Amino acid sequence: MAKLSREERLQIMLTVEELRALDDWRFGKRMPSRAAAVRELLRRGLAAEGFDLAEQSARSQDFGMIADETKPNGRKSSQGDAG
């Protein structure tokens, strides 16, 4: 059996809206799989200039693919967040 070139697995949880956005982008770009689409989006994101570094205290739930227009930088508020 051939050895996989990608040995690490990353599992993420998405909302229905995030998954719909990913699939819409994937189909529009004719990507072969969701995994390929996620890898391409990660590559593009990491290559972008001027991206913000996550704050030391940032939690996973503070980030999403779909911007929450009520919060700065599109971040969703966490329970202890004042605004």
mmCIF file of the N, C-alpha and C atoms, coordinates in Angstrom:
data_MODEL
# 
_entry.id   MODEL 
# 
loop_
_atom_site.group_PDB 
_atom_site.id 
_atom_site.type_symbol 
_atom_site.label_atom_id 
_atom_site.label_alt_id 
_atom_site.label_comp_id 
_atom_site.label_asym_id 
_atom_site.label_entity_id 
_atom_site.label_seq_id 
_atom_site.pdbx_PDB_ins_code 
_atom_site.Cartn_x 
_atom_site.Cartn_y 
_atom_site.Cartn_z 
_atom_site.occupancy 
_atom_site.B_iso_or_equiv 
_atom_site.pdbx_formal_charge 
_atom_site.auth_seq_id 
_atom_site.auth_comp_id 
_atom_site.auth_asym_id 
_atom_site.auth_atom_id 
_atom_site.pdbx_PDB_model_num 
ATOM 1   N N  . MET A 1 1  ? 0.847   -1.193 0.000  1.00 0.00 ? 1  MET A N  1 
ATOM 2   C CA . MET A 1 1  ? 0.000   0.000  0.000  1.00 0.00 ? 1  MET A CA 1 
ATOM 3   C C  . MET A 1 1  ? 0.889   1.252  0.000  1.00 0.00 ? 1  MET A C  1 
ATOM 4   N N  . ALA A 1 2  ? 0.547   2.215  -0.801 1.00 0.00 ? 2  ALA A N  1 
ATOM 5   C CA . ALA A 1 2  ? 1.339   3.446  -0.923 1.00 0.00 ? 2  ALA A CA 1 
ATOM 6   C C  . ALA A 1 2  ? 1.233   4.285  0.345  1.00 0.00 ? 2  ALA A C  1 
ATOM 7   N N  . LYS A 1 3  ? 2.344   4.891  0.693  1.00 0.00 ? 3  LYS A N  1 
ATOM 8   C CA . LYS A 1 3  ? 2.370   5.772  1.867  1.00 0.00 ? 3  LYS A CA 1 
ATOM 9   C C  . LYS A 1 3  ? 1.732   7.114  1.510  1.00 0.00 ? 3  LYS A C  1 
ATOM 10  N N  . LEU A 1 4  ? 0.893   7.630  2.401  1.00 0.00 ? 4  LEU A N  1 
ATOM 11  C CA . LEU A 1 4  ? 0.238   8.914  2.181  1.00 0.00 ? 4  LEU A CA 1 
ATOM 12  C C  . LEU A 1 4  ? 1.244   10.049 2.313  1.00 0.00 ? 4  LEU A C  1 
ATOM 13  N N  . SER A 1 5  ? 1.132   11.043 1.456  1.00 0.00 ? 5  SER A N  1 
ATOM 14  C CA . SER A 1 5  ? 2.015   12.202 1.565  1.00 0.00 ? 5  SER A CA 1 
ATOM 15  C C  . SER A 1 5  ? 1.541   13.157 2.658  1.00 0.00 ? 5  SER A C  1 
ATOM 16  N N  . ARG A 1 6  ? 0.310   13.030 3.055  1.00 0.00 ? 6  ARG A N  1 
ATOM 17  C CA . ARG A 1 6  ? -0.239  13.840 4.153  1.00 0.00 ? 6  ARG A CA 1 
ATOM 18  C C  . ARG A 1 6  ? -0.479  12.909 5.334  1.00 0.00 ? 6  ARG A C  1 
ATOM 19  N N  . GLU A 1 7  ? 0.417   12.978 6.299  1.00 0.00 ? 7  GLU A N  1 
ATOM 20  C CA . GLU A 1 7  ? 0.353   12.043 7.413  1.00 0.00 ? 7  GLU A CA 1 
ATOM 21  C C  . GLU A 1 7  ? -0.434  12.566 8.607  1.00 0.00 ? 7  GLU A C  1 
ATOM 22  N N  . GLU A 1 8  ? -0.697  13.865 8.647  1.00 0.00 ? 8  GLU A N  1 
ATOM 23  C CA . GLU A 1 8  ? -1.396  14.456 9.784  1.00 0.00 ? 8  GLU A CA 1 
ATOM 24  C C  . GLU A 1 8  ? -2.857  14.694 9.442  1.00 0.00 ? 8  GLU A C  1 
ATOM 25  N N  . ARG A 1 9  ? -3.718  14.460 10.418 1.00 0.00 ? 9  ARG A N  1 
ATOM 26  C CA . ARG A 1 9  ? -5.150  14.659 10.244 1.00 0.00 ? 9  ARG A CA 1 
ATOM 27  C C  . ARG A 1 9  ? -5.593  15.828 11.115 1.00 0.00 ? 9  ARG A C  1 
ATOM 28  N N  . LEU A 1 10 ? -6.460  16.673 10.561 1.00 0.00 ? 10 LEU A N  1 
ATOM 29  C CA . LEU A 1 10 ? -7.020  17.807 11.288 1.00 0.00 ? 10 LEU A CA 1 
ATOM 30  C C  . LEU A 1 10 ? -8.535  17.710 11.187 1.00 0.00 ? 10 LEU A C  1 
ATOM 31  N N  . GLN A 1 11 ? -9.187  17.665 12.320 1.00 0.00 ? 11 GLN A N  1 
ATOM 32  C CA . GLN A 1 11 ? -10.645 17.603 12.341 1.00 0.00 ? 11 GLN A CA 1 
ATOM 33  C C  . GLN A 1 11 ? -11.180 18.936 12.827 1.00 0.00 ? 11 GLN A C  1 
ATOM 34  N N  . ILE A 1 12 ? -12.149 19.499 12.100 1.00 0.00 ? 12 ILE A N  1 
ATOM 35  C CA . ILE A 1 12 ? -12.762 20.765 12.517 1.00 0.00 ? 12 ILE A CA 1 
ATOM 36  C C  . ILE A 1 12 ? -14.271 20.618 12.526 1.00 0.00 ? 12 ILE A C  1 
ATOM 37  N N  . MET A 1 13 ? -14.901 21.439 13.315 1.00 0.00 ? 13 MET A N  1 
ATOM 38  C CA . MET A 1 13 ? -16.361 21.480 13.381 1.00 0.00 ? 13 MET A CA 1 
ATOM 39  C C  . MET A 1 13 ? -16.814 22.776 12.730 1.00 0.00 ? 13 MET A C  1 
ATOM 40  N N  . LEU A 1 14 ? -17.835 22.711 11.881 1.00 0.00 ? 14 LEU A N  1 
ATOM 41  C CA . LEU A 1 14 ? -18.363 23.882 11.192 1.00 0.00 ? 14 LEU A CA 1 
ATOM 42  C C  . LEU A 1 14 ? -19.848 24.005 11.441 1.00 0.00 ? 14 LEU A C  1 
ATOM 43  N N  . THR A 1 15 ? -20.329 25.242 11.378 1.00 0.00 ? 15 THR A N  1 
ATOM 44  C CA . THR A 1 15 ? -21.773 25.450 11.414 1.00 0.00 ? 15 THR A CA 1 
ATOM 45  C C  . THR A 1 15 ? -22.331 25.106 10.033 1.00 0.00 ? 15 THR A C  1 
ATOM 46  N N  . VAL A 1 16 ? -23.626 24.997 9.938  1.00 0.00 ? 16 VAL A N  1 
ATOM 47  C CA . VAL A 1 16 ? -24.276 24.721 8.657  1.00 0.00 ? 16 VAL A CA 1 
ATOM 48  C C  . VAL A 1 16 ? -23.936 25.825 7.659  1.00 0.00 ? 16 VAL A C  1 
ATOM 49  N N  . GLU A 1 17 ? -23.934 27.080 8.125  1.00 0.00 ? 17 GLU A N  1 
ATOM 50  C CA . GLU A 1 17 ? -23.641 28.204 7.237  1.00 0.00 ? 17 GLU A CA 1 
ATOM 51  C C  . GLU A 1 17 ? -22.191 28.173 6.753  1.00 0.00 ? 17 GLU A C  1 
ATOM 52  N N  . GLU A 1 18 ? -21.258 27.832 7.650  1.00 0.00 ? 18 GLU A N  1 
ATOM 53  C CA . GLU A 1 18 ? -19.850 27.740 7.269  1.00 0.00 ? 18 GLU A CA 1 
ATOM 54  C C  . GLU A 1 18 ? -19.635 26.634 6.239  1.00 0.00 ? 18 GLU A C  1 
ATOM 55  N N  . LEU A 1 19 ? -20.269 25.496 6.461  1.00 0.00 ? 19 LEU A N  1 
ATOM 56  C CA . LEU A 1 19 ? -20.145 24.392 5.518  1.00 0.00 ? 19 LEU A CA 1 
ATOM 57  C C  . LEU A 1 19 ? -20.742 24.754 4.163  1.00 0.00 ? 19 LEU A C  1 
ATOM 58  N N  . ARG A 1 20 ? -21.869 25.447 4.173  1.00 0.00 ? 20 ARG A N  1 
ATOM 59  C CA . ARG A 1 20 ? -22.494 25.892 2.918  1.00 0.00 ? 20 ARG A CA 1 
ATOM 60  C C  . ARG A 1 20 ? -21.571 26.859 2.175  1.00 0.00 ? 20 ARG A C  1 
ATOM 61  N N  . ALA A 1 21 ? -20.945 27.787 2.903  1.00 0.00 ? 21 ALA A N  1 
ATOM 62  C CA . ALA A 1 21 ? -20.016 28.731 2.280  1.00 0.00 ? 21 ALA A CA 1 
ATOM 63  C C  . ALA A 1 21 ? -18.812 27.997 1.707  1.00 0.00 ? 21 ALA A C  1 
ATOM 64  N N  . LEU A 1 22 ? -18.278 27.033 2.443  1.00 0.00 ? 22 LEU A N  1 
ATOM 65  C CA . LEU A 1 22 ? -17.147 26.248 1.959  1.00 0.00 ? 22 LEU A CA 1 
ATOM 66  C C  . LEU A 1 22 ? -17.519 25.488 0.693  1.00 0.00 ? 22 LEU A C  1 
ATOM 67  N N  . ASP A 1 23 ? -18.666 24.820 0.713  1.00 0.00 ? 23 ASP A N  1 
ATOM 68  C CA . ASP A 1 23 ? -19.106 24.061 -0.462 1.00 0.00 ? 23 ASP A CA 1 
ATOM 69  C C  . ASP A 1 23 ? -19.378 24.961 -1.655 1.00 0.00 ? 23 ASP A C  1 
ATOM 70  N N  . ASP A 1 24 ? -19.996 26.113 -1.425 1.00 0.00 ? 24 ASP A N  1 
ATOM 71  C CA . ASP A 1 24 ? -20.248 27.054 -2.528 1.00 0.00 ? 24 ASP A CA 1 
ATOM 72  C C  . ASP A 1 24 ? -18.928 27.508 -3.151 1.00 0.00 ? 24 ASP A C  1 
ATOM 73  N N  . TRP A 1 25 ? -17.944 27.838 -2.319 1.00 0.00 ? 25 TRP A N  1 
ATOM 74  C CA . TRP A 1 25 ? -16.636 28.258 -2.821 1.00 0.00 ? 25 TRP A CA 1 
ATOM 75  C C  . TRP A 1 25 ? -15.976 27.106 -3.567 1.00 0.00 ? 25 TRP A C  1 
ATOM 76  N N  . ARG A 1 26 ? -16.031 25.927 -2.963 1.00 0.00 ? 26 ARG A N  1 
ATOM 77  C CA . ARG A 1 26 ? -15.417 24.735 -3.567 1.00 0.00 ? 26 ARG A CA 1 
ATOM 78  C C  . ARG A 1 26 ? -15.992 24.454 -4.944 1.00 0.00 ? 26 ARG A C  1 
ATOM 79  N N  . PHE A 1 27 ? -17.309 24.449 -5.061 1.00 0.00 ? 27 PHE A N  1 
ATOM 80  C CA . PHE A 1 27 ? -17.929 24.145 -6.349 1.00 0.00 ? 27 PHE A CA 1 
ATOM 81  C C  . PHE A 1 27 ? -17.642 25.232 -7.373 1.00 0.00 ? 27 PHE A C  1 
ATOM 82  N N  . GLY A 1 28 ? -17.623 26.484 -6.927 1.00 0.00 ? 28 GLY A N  1 
ATOM 83  C CA . GLY A 1 28 ? -17.314 27.589 -7.821 1.00 0.00 ? 28 GLY A CA 1 
ATOM 84  C C  . GLY A 1 28 ? -15.896 27.523 -8.372 1.00 0.00 ? 28 GLY A C  1 
ATOM 85  N N  . LYS A 1 29 ? -14.977 26.990 -7.574 1.00 0.00 ? 29 LYS A N  1 
ATOM 86  C CA . LYS A 1 29 ? -13.573 26.855 -7.987 1.00 0.00 ? 29 LYS A CA 1 
ATOM 87  C C  . LYS A 1 29 ? -13.274 25.472 -8.555 1.00 0.00 ? 29 LYS A C  1 
ATOM 88  N N  . ARG A 1 30 ? -14.282 24.616 -8.614 1.00 0.00 ? 30 ARG A N  1 
ATOM 89  C CA . ARG A 1 30 ? -14.147 23.253 -9.142 1.00 0.00 ? 30 ARG A CA 1 
ATOM 90  C C  . ARG A 1 30 ? -13.078 22.451 -8.404 1.00 0.00 ? 30 ARG A C  1 
ATOM 91  N N  . MET A 1 31 ? -13.085 22.601 -7.088 1.00 0.00 ? 31 MET A N  1 
ATOM 92  C CA . MET A 1 31 ? -12.137 21.857 -6.256 1.00 0.00 ? 31 MET A CA 1 
ATOM 93  C C  . MET A 1 31 ? -12.625 20.408 -6.147 1.00 0.00 ? 31 MET A C  1 
ATOM 94  N N  . PRO A 1 32 ? -11.714 19.431 -6.110 1.00 0.00 ? 32 PRO A N  1 
ATOM 95  C CA . PRO A 1 32 ? -12.116 18.025 -6.117 1.00 0.00 ? 32 PRO A CA 1 
ATOM 96  C C  . PRO A 1 32 ? -12.720 17.518 -4.809 1.00 0.00 ? 32 PRO A C  1 
ATOM 97  N N  . SER A 1 33 ? -12.439 18.199 -3.686 1.00 0.00 ? 33 SER A N  1 
ATOM 98  C CA . SER A 1 33 ? -12.941 17.721 -2.398 1.00 0.00 ? 33 SER A CA 1 
ATOM 99  C C  . SER A 1 33 ? -12.998 18.867 -1.404 1.00 0.00 ? 33 SER A C  1 
ATOM 100 N N  . ARG A 1 34 ? -13.713 18.637 -0.305 1.00 0.00 ? 34 ARG A N  1 
ATOM 101 C CA . ARG A 1 34 ? -13.729 19.629 0.773  1.00 0.00 ? 34 ARG A CA 1 
ATOM 102 C C  . ARG A 1 34 ? -12.333 19.796 1.346  1.00 0.00 ? 34 ARG A C  1 
ATOM 103 N N  . ALA A 1 35 ? -11.609 18.694 1.512  1.00 0.00 ? 35 ALA A N  1 
ATOM 104 C CA . ALA A 1 35 ? -10.258 18.765 2.059  1.00 0.00 ? 35 ALA A CA 1 
ATOM 105 C C  . ALA A 1 35 ? -9.361  19.629 1.175  1.00 0.00 ? 35 ALA A C  1 
ATOM 106 N N  . ALA A 1 36 ? -9.463  19.450 -0.127 1.00 0.00 ? 36 ALA A N  1 
ATOM 107 C CA . ALA A 1 36 ? -8.653  20.256 -1.052 1.00 0.00 ? 36 ALA A CA 1 
ATOM 108 C C  . ALA A 1 36 ? -9.029  21.727 -0.936 1.00 0.00 ? 36 ALA A C  1 
ATOM 109 N N  . ALA A 1 37 ? -10.314 22.004 -0.799 1.00 0.00 ? 37 ALA A N  1 
ATOM 110 C CA . ALA A 1 37 ? -10.774 23.386 -0.665 1.00 0.00 ? 37 ALA A CA 1 
ATOM 111 C C  . ALA A 1 37 ? -10.245 24.008 0.623  1.00 0.00 ? 37 ALA A C  1 
ATOM 112 N N  . VAL A 1 38 ? -10.301 23.273 1.722  1.00 0.00 ? 38 VAL A N  1 
ATOM 113 C CA . VAL A 1 38 ? -9.799  23.782 2.993  1.00 0.00 ? 38 VAL A CA 1 
ATOM 114 C C  . VAL A 1 38 ? -8.298  24.029 2.908  1.00 0.00 ? 38 VAL A C  1 
ATOM 115 N N  . ARG A 1 39 ? -7.559  23.097 2.305  1.00 0.00 ? 39 ARG A N  1 
ATOM 116 C CA . ARG A 1 39 ? -6.113  23.303 2.156  1.00 0.00 ? 39 ARG A CA 1 
ATOM 117 C C  . ARG A 1 39 ? -5.817  24.541 1.319  1.00 0.00 ? 39 ARG A C  1 
ATOM 118 N N  . GLU A 1 40 ? -6.570  24.755 0.243  1.00 0.00 ? 40 GLU A N  1 
ATOM 119 C CA . GLU A 1 40 ? -6.351  25.934 -0.597 1.00 0.00 ? 40 GLU A CA 1 
ATOM 120 C C  . GLU A 1 40 ? -6.680  27.217 0.151  1.00 0.00 ? 40 GLU A C  1 
ATOM 121 N N  . LEU A 1 41 ? -7.770  27.215 0.908  1.00 0.00 ? 41 LEU A N  1 
ATOM 122 C CA . LEU A 1 41 ? -8.120  28.400 1.694  1.00 0.00 ? 41 LEU A CA 1 
ATOM 123 C C  . LEU A 1 41 ? -7.084  28.672 2.772  1.00 0.00 ? 41 LEU A C  1 
ATOM 124 N N  . LEU A 1 42 ? -6.569  27.631 3.407  1.00 0.00 ? 42 LEU A N  1 
ATOM 125 C CA . LEU A 1 42 ? -5.497  27.816 4.395  1.00 0.00 ? 42 LEU A CA 1 
ATOM 126 C C  . LEU A 1 42 ? -4.254  28.384 3.728  1.00 0.00 ? 42 LEU A C  1 
ATOM 127 N N  . ARG A 1 43 ? -3.891  27.853 2.572  1.00 0.00 ? 43 ARG A N  1 
ATOM 128 C CA . ARG A 1 43 ? -2.719  28.347 1.858  1.00 0.00 ? 43 ARG A CA 1 
ATOM 129 C C  . ARG A 1 43 ? -2.883  29.821 1.529  1.00 0.00 ? 43 ARG A C  1 
ATOM 130 N N  . ARG A 1 44 ? -4.066  30.188 1.020  1.00 0.00 ? 44 ARG A N  1 
ATOM 131 C CA . ARG A 1 44 ? -4.320  31.591 0.676  1.00 0.00 ? 44 ARG A CA 1 
ATOM 132 C C  . ARG A 1 44 ? -4.302  32.481 1.906  1.00 0.00 ? 44 ARG A C  1 
ATOM 133 N N  . GLY A 1 45 ? -4.899  32.017 2.982  1.00 0.00 ? 45 GLY A N  1 
ATOM 134 C CA . GLY A 1 45 ? -4.932  32.803 4.212  1.00 0.00 ? 45 GLY A CA 1 
ATOM 135 C C  . GLY A 1 45 ? -3.551  33.030 4.790  1.00 0.00 ? 45 GLY A C  1 
ATOM 136 N N  . LEU A 1 46 ? -2.737  31.981 4.808  1.00 0.00 ? 46 LEU A N  1 
ATOM 137 C CA . LEU A 1 46 ? -1.386  32.104 5.347  1.00 0.00 ? 46 LEU A CA 1 
ATOM 138 C C  . LEU A 1 46 ? -0.497  32.963 4.462  1.00 0.00 ? 46 LEU A C  1 
ATOM 139 N N  . ALA A 1 47 ? -0.795  33.006 3.160  1.00 0.00 ? 47 ALA A N  1 
ATOM 140 C CA . ALA A 1 47 ? 0.009   33.791 2.230  1.00 0.00 ? 47 ALA A CA 1 
ATOM 141 C C  . ALA A 1 47 ? -0.394  35.268 2.210  1.00 0.00 ? 47 ALA A C  1 
ATOM 142 N N  . ALA A 1 48 ? -1.544  35.576 2.776  1.00 0.00 ? 48 ALA A N  1 
ATOM 143 C CA . ALA A 1 48 ? -2.049  36.954 2.747  1.00 0.00 ? 48 ALA A CA 1 
ATOM 144 C C  . ALA A 1 48 ? -1.152  37.883 3.569  1.00 0.00 ? 48 ALA A C  1 
ATOM 145 N N  . GLU A 1 49 ? -1.006  39.093 3.109  1.00 0.00 ? 49 GLU A N  1 
ATOM 146 C CA . GLU A 1 49 ? -0.226  40.085 3.850  1.00 0.00 ? 49 GLU A CA 1 
ATOM 147 C C  . GLU A 1 49 ? -1.125  40.809 4.837  1.00 0.00 ? 49 GLU A C  1 
ATOM 148 N N  . GLY A 1 50 ? -0.553  41.166 5.971  1.00 0.00 ? 50 GLY A N  1 
ATOM 149 C CA . GLY A 1 50 ? -1.268  41.982 6.947  1.00 0.00 ? 50 GLY A CA 1 
ATOM 150 C C  . GLY A 1 50 ? -2.320  41.239 7.750  1.00 0.00 ? 50 GLY A C  1 
ATOM 151 N N  . PHE A 1 51 ? -2.223  39.925 7.855  1.00 0.00 ? 51 PHE A N  1 
ATOM 152 C CA . PHE A 1 51 ? -3.216  39.211 8.654  1.00 0.00 ? 51 PHE A CA 1 
ATOM 153 C C  . PHE A 1 51 ? -2.943  39.446 10.128 1.00 0.00 ? 51 PHE A C  1 
ATOM 154 N N  . ASP A 1 52 ? -4.004  39.397 10.940 1.00 0.00 ? 52 ASP A N  1 
ATOM 155 C CA . ASP A 1 52 ? -3.884  39.608 12.376 1.00 0.00 ? 52 ASP A CA 1 
ATOM 156 C C  . ASP A 1 52 ? -3.440  38.318 13.047 1.00 0.00 ? 52 ASP A C  1 
ATOM 157 N N  . LEU A 1 53 ? -2.535  38.425 13.986 1.00 0.00 ? 53 LEU A N  1 
ATOM 158 C CA . LEU A 1 53 ? -2.167  37.285 14.797 1.00 0.00 ? 53 LEU A CA 1 
ATOM 159 C C  . LEU A 1 53 ? -3.209  37.120 15.893 1.00 0.00 ? 53 LEU A C  1 
ATOM 160 N N  . ALA A 1 54 ? -3.506  35.898 16.233 1.00 0.00 ? 54 ALA A N  1 
ATOM 161 C CA . ALA A 1 54 ? -4.476  35.634 17.290 1.00 0.00 ? 54 ALA A CA 1 
ATOM 162 C C  . ALA A 1 54 ? -3.925  36.124 18.621 1.00 0.00 ? 54 ALA A C  1 
ATOM 163 N N  . GLU A 1 55 ? -4.781  36.712 19.420 1.00 0.00 ? 55 GLU A N  1 
ATOM 164 C CA . GLU A 1 55 ? -4.377  37.139 20.754 1.00 0.00 ? 55 GLU A CA 1 
ATOM 165 C C  . GLU A 1 55 ? -4.107  35.913 21.608 1.00 0.00 ? 55 GLU A C  1 
ATOM 166 N N  . GLN A 1 56 ? -3.224  36.064 22.576 1.00 0.00 ? 56 GLN A N  1 
ATOM 167 C CA . GLN A 1 56 ? -2.848  34.949 23.437 1.00 0.00 ? 56 GLN A CA 1 
ATOM 168 C C  . GLN A 1 56 ? -4.075  34.315 24.100 1.00 0.00 ? 56 GLN A C  1 
ATOM 169 N N  . SER A 1 57 ? -5.062  35.127 24.471 1.00 0.00 ? 57 SER A N  1 
ATOM 170 C CA . SER A 1 57 ? -6.227  34.622 25.184 1.00 0.00 ? 57 SER A CA 1 
ATOM 171 C C  . SER A 1 57 ? -7.372  34.214 24.262 1.00 0.00 ? 57 SER A C  1 
ATOM 172 N N  . ALA A 1 58 ? -7.176  34.272 22.950 1.00 0.00 ? 58 ALA A N  1 
ATOM 173 C CA . ALA A 1 58 ? -8.245  33.930 22.010 1.00 0.00 ? 58 ALA A CA 1 
ATOM 174 C C  . ALA A 1 58 ? -8.602  32.451 22.120 1.00 0.00 ? 58 ALA A C  1 
ATOM 175 N N  . ARG A 1 59 ? -9.903  32.177 22.000 1.00 0.00 ? 59 ARG A N  1 
ATOM 176 C CA . ARG A 1 59 ? -10.379 30.800 22.060 1.00 0.00 ? 59 ARG A CA 1 
ATOM 177 C C  . ARG A 1 59 ? -10.881 30.386 20.684 1.00 0.00 ? 59 ARG A C  1 
ATOM 178 N N  . SER A 1 60 ? -10.945 29.111 20.456 1.00 0.00 ? 60 SER A N  1 
ATOM 179 C CA . SER A 1 60 ? -11.365 28.562 19.172 1.00 0.00 ? 60 SER A CA 1 
ATOM 180 C C  . SER A 1 60 ? -12.721 29.116 18.744 1.00 0.00 ? 60 SER A C  1 
ATOM 181 N N  . GLN A 1 61 ? -13.647 29.247 19.675 1.00 0.00 ? 61 GLN A N  1 
ATOM 182 C CA . GLN A 1 61 ? -14.990 29.709 19.326 1.00 0.00 ? 61 GLN A CA 1 
ATOM 183 C C  . GLN A 1 61 ? -15.025 31.177 18.899 1.00 0.00 ? 61 GLN A C  1 
ATOM 184 N N  . ASP A 1 62 ? -13.921 31.911 19.099 1.00 0.00 ? 62 ASP A N  1 
ATOM 185 C CA . ASP A 1 62 ? -13.857 33.311 18.695 1.00 0.00 ? 62 ASP A CA 1 
ATOM 186 C C  . ASP A 1 62 ? -13.652 33.477 17.191 1.00 0.00 ? 62 ASP A C  1 
ATOM 187 N N  . PHE A 1 63 ? -13.377 32.394 16.488 1.00 0.00 ? 63 PHE A N  1 
ATOM 188 C CA . PHE A 1 63 ? -13.067 32.470 15.069 1.00 0.00 ? 63 PHE A CA 1 
ATOM 189 C C  . PHE A 1 63 ? -14.064 31.641 14.270 1.00 0.00 ? 63 PHE A C  1 
ATOM 190 N N  . GLY A 1 64 ? -14.438 32.155 13.099 1.00 0.00 ? 64 GLY A N  1 
ATOM 191 C CA . GLY A 1 64 ? -15.319 31.425 12.206 1.00 0.00 ? 64 GLY A CA 1 
ATOM 192 C C  . GLY A 1 64 ? -15.120 31.897 10.780 1.00 0.00 ? 64 GLY A C  1 
ATOM 193 N N  . MET A 1 65 ? -15.641 31.151 9.841  1.00 0.00 ? 65 MET A N  1 
ATOM 194 C CA . MET A 1 65 ? -15.524 31.522 8.430  1.00 0.00 ? 65 MET A CA 1 
ATOM 195 C C  . MET A 1 65 ? -16.503 32.625 8.065  1.00 0.00 ? 65 MET A C  1 
ATOM 196 N N  . ILE A 1 66 ? -17.661 32.641 8.719  1.00 0.00 ? 66 ILE A N  1 
ATOM 197 C CA . ILE A 1 66 ? -18.697 33.615 8.424  1.00 0.00 ? 66 ILE A CA 1 
ATOM 198 C C  . ILE A 1 66 ? -18.581 34.750 9.433  1.00 0.00 ? 66 ILE A C  1 
ATOM 199 N N  . ALA A 1 67 ? -18.400 35.968 8.947  1.00 0.00 ? 67 ALA A N  1 
ATOM 200 C CA . ALA A 1 67 ? -18.210 37.119 9.829  1.00 0.00 ? 67 ALA A CA 1 
ATOM 201 C C  . ALA A 1 67 ? -19.500 37.453 10.570 1.00 0.00 ? 67 ALA A C  1 
ATOM 202 N N  . ASP A 1 68 ? -19.354 37.784 11.835 1.00 0.00 ? 68 ASP A N  1 
ATOM 203 C CA . ASP A 1 68 ? -20.456 38.291 12.639 1.00 0.00 ? 68 ASP A CA 1 
ATOM 204 C C  . ASP A 1 68 ? -20.327 39.807 12.590 1.00 0.00 ? 68 ASP A C  1 
ATOM 205 N N  . GLU A 1 69 ? -21.200 40.461 11.860 1.00 0.00 ? 69 GLU A N  1 
ATOM 206 C CA . GLU A 1 69 ? -21.069 41.901 11.606 1.00 0.00 ? 69 GLU A CA 1 
ATOM 207 C C  . GLU A 1 69 ? -21.232 42.746 12.871 1.00 0.00 ? 69 GLU A C  1 
ATOM 208 N N  . THR A 1 70 ? -21.718 42.153 13.956 1.00 0.00 ? 70 THR A N  1 
ATOM 209 C CA . THR A 1 70 ? -21.912 42.923 15.186 1.00 0.00 ? 70 THR A CA 1 
ATOM 210 C C  . THR A 1 70 ? -20.637 43.039 16.009 1.00 0.00 ? 70 THR A C  1 
ATOM 211 N N  . LYS A 1 71 ? -19.581 42.297 15.623 1.00 0.00 ? 71 LYS A N  1 
ATOM 212 C CA . LYS A 1 71 ? -18.337 42.311 16.389 1.00 0.00 ? 71 LYS A CA 1 
ATOM 213 C C  . LYS A 1 71 ? -17.196 42.829 15.518 1.00 0.00 ? 71 LYS A C  1 
ATOM 214 N N  . PRO A 1 72 ? -16.215 43.511 16.122 1.00 0.00 ? 72 PRO A N  1 
ATOM 215 C CA . PRO A 1 72 ? -15.059 43.971 15.359 1.00 0.00 ? 72 PRO A CA 1 
ATOM 216 C C  . PRO A 1 72 ? -14.332 42.786 14.739 1.00 0.00 ? 72 PRO A C  1 
ATOM 217 N N  . ASN A 1 73 ? -13.802 42.973 13.556 1.00 0.00 ? 73 ASN A N  1 
ATOM 218 C CA . ASN A 1 73 ? -13.051 41.941 12.833 1.00 0.00 ? 73 ASN A CA 1 
ATOM 219 C C  . ASN A 1 73 ? -13.883 40.703 12.536 1.00 0.00 ? 73 ASN A C  1 
ATOM 220 N N  . GLY A 1 74 ? -15.212 40.807 12.634 1.00 0.00 ? 74 GLY A N  1 
ATOM 221 C CA . GLY A 1 74 ? -16.071 39.683 12.308 1.00 0.00 ? 74 GLY A CA 1 
ATOM 222 C C  . GLY A 1 74 ? -16.039 38.554 13.332 1.00 0.00 ? 74 GLY A C  1 
ATOM 223 N N  . ARG A 1 75 ? -15.395 38.798 14.463 1.00 0.00 ? 75 ARG A N  1 
ATOM 224 C CA . ARG A 1 75 ? -15.308 37.759 15.474 1.00 0.00 ? 75 ARG A CA 1 
ATOM 225 C C  . ARG A 1 75 ? -16.609 37.661 16.242 1.00 0.00 ? 75 ARG A C  1 
ATOM 226 N N  . LYS A 1 76 ? -16.975 36.451 16.544 1.00 0.00 ? 76 LYS A N  1 
ATOM 227 C CA . LYS A 1 76 ? -18.159 36.228 17.368 1.00 0.00 ? 76 LYS A CA 1 
ATOM 228 C C  . LYS A 1 76 ? -17.775 36.438 18.825 1.00 0.00 ? 76 LYS A C  1 
ATOM 229 N N  . SER A 1 77 ? -18.701 36.941 19.604 1.00 0.00 ? 77 SER A N  1 
ATOM 230 C CA . SER A 1 77 ? -18.370 37.229 20.991 1.00 0.00 ? 77 SER A CA 1 
ATOM 231 C C  . SER A 1 77 ? -18.331 35.944 21.808 1.00 0.00 ? 77 SER A C  1 
ATOM 232 N N  . SER A 1 78 ? -17.445 35.917 22.784 1.00 0.00 ? 78 SER A N  1 
ATOM 233 C CA . SER A 1 78 ? -17.429 34.806 23.743 1.00 0.00 ? 78 SER A CA 1 
ATOM 234 C C  . SER A 1 78 ? -18.224 35.256 24.947 1.00 0.00 ? 78 SER A C  1 
ATOM 235 N N  . GLN A 1 79 ? -18.530 34.331 25.846 1.00 0.00 ? 79 GLN A N  1 
ATOM 236 C CA . GLN A 1 79 ? -19.411 34.645 26.959 1.00 0.00 ? 79 GLN A CA 1 
ATOM 237 C C  . GLN A 1 79 ? -18.869 35.761 27.831 1.00 0.00 ? 79 GLN A C  1 
ATOM 238 N N  . GLY A 1 80 ? -17.575 35.853 28.028 1.00 0.00 ? 80 GLY A N  1 
ATOM 239 C CA . GLY A 1 80 ? -17.004 36.887 28.880 1.00 0.00 ? 80 GLY A CA 1 
ATOM 240 C C  . GLY A 1 80 ? -16.714 38.162 28.126 1.00 0.00 ? 80 GLY A C  1 
ATOM 241 N N  . ASP A 1 81 ? -17.041 38.242 26.864 1.00 0.00 ? 81 ASP A N  1 
ATOM 242 C CA . ASP A 1 81 ? -16.711 39.393 26.017 1.00 0.00 ? 81 ASP A CA 1 
ATOM 243 C C  . ASP A 1 81 ? -17.692 40.533 26.278 1.00 0.00 ? 81 ASP A C  1 
ATOM 244 N N  . ALA A 1 82 ? -17.188 41.699 26.541 1.00 0.00 ? 82 ALA A N  1 
ATOM 245 C CA . ALA A 1 82 ? -18.049 42.854 26.823 1.00 0.00 ? 82 ALA A CA 1 
ATOM 246 C C  . ALA A 1 82 ? -18.529 43.535 25.561 1.00 0.00 ? 82 ALA A C  1 
ATOM 247 N N  . GLY A 1 83 ? -18.000 43.187 24.428 1.00 0.00 ? 83 GLY A N  1 
ATOM 248 C CA . GLY A 1 83 ? -18.502 43.891 23.274 1.00 0.00 ? 83 GLY A CA 1 
ATOM 249 C C  . GLY A 1 83 ? -17.723 43.643 22.107 1.00 0.00 ? 83 GLY A C  1 
# 
